[in-house]
């Protein structure tokens, strides 16, 4: 009986004891708020689709409405990124302790206990679900639900498959459909236009994530049962990733053509493609610093493409005479 009471007190303390300054710092790190590449790779495809819809499909929508829609996704995308990073650390804390790059993360170094980190994750889930129901349209909400299971499946992938970038891309790039559906008056989605861009963006994820995983490959080789795209591709990484990068650029261009995009969009794809291919082809996959440097160009590539979409939309709407609408 005494044991049960002590166990109850332990659980109550874990749930209700205010966090210490060290734990708050650990939660900040679990969310990767010091590194927001994860936010950009979730938010940028969403913003692309909003700009595409604003340009061509919905002339009656105002610029202010499009901007508000894009901004409404900022907290959601931060939340998605933070949620994924937290659950990834929770499920991988033992593995992280054996990898040089990750051994000083909050859980391996003991800055926060596993139980308290799970409580923090639970709070994120509650806040995220509330925000999703509050902000998203019904169509966007239902689309997002299709990838919710991947939030938990993805962090387990390194235990059973070398293809973890595929579910990562599928869940991180689903905003391509959500953004358009949210700005659309009736929630309709031009699947023929957006599906190529969605799969192209998934190929982009495979490209940068495979190179990124090469940072840990020497440690991963020593861990029994460990899988990663870097271990799968090995010395063929650059040719394979060049192929996926070209696939990304081709499908993005094709989707843009179907949407009637103009010269500013195509110019942005050319510039983004040059940045991507240049950084990829000059990367030594055996040098972690170079792999990281290539990965760090990812937000810039997406931002260049977004600028192309936005400039194209502004020029087109002005030419059509409903820029103020």
FENFEN-V736287 format. One record per run of one state. SS is the DSSP state (helix for helix, strand for strand, loop for the rest). FROM is the first residue (numbers start at 1). TO is the last residue. Records with the same first field share a line. If there is no record, write none. Layout:
# FENFEN-V736287
SS: FROM-TO / FROM-TO
This chain:
# FENFEN-V736287
loop: 1-1 / 17-20 / 31-36 / 58-62 / 92-92 / 97-105 / 110-113 / 136-137 / 149-149 / 160-163 / 173-174 / 184-190 / 221-228 / 259-262 / 282-287 / 297-297 / 321-325
helix: 2-16 / 21-30 / 37-57 / 63-91 / 93-96 / 106-109 / 114-135 / 138-148 / 150-159 / 164-172 / 175-183 / 191-220 / 229-258 / 263-281 / 288-296 / 298-320
